[in-house]
Amino acid sequence: MRAPSRQNFTAHDLRTLRIVEPLVRRIVEMHWRTDERLKTATPVEDDKAVMRRTVQDALEARGMPPLTPRELQVVGLVLEGHSSESTANLLGISAGTVRIHRKNIYAKMRISSQRELFAIFVKAPATTSWPVTSG
């Protein structure tokens, strides 16, 4: 995601993202596996149940209202990297409905972008920057 004031991704940007994607994916997987909240999950709890509980715990900790079951599904798919269109296809609803859910989610969470949503769940310093080499 880029701020509206920034230019579109260049071909070089997309190549770089494809190169670092496996590393970023692995880091995120390691983060979720080592998160203390996930260590307390019972063996019968599936990944979706853990995600729902993690999201609701994060909202509660910030004094925010809980999300509906459908909003939790949308958040989970967004955090997995799905677009509104992809989320709509997976849930069997329209992309417009997904956008409405996202608008409601962002309002409840008092955020305004997907970037802010990710920041809530990825505990990394805001000043961290990844060097991108040209080539």
Beta strands, then each sheet from edge to edge (+ up, - down):
end
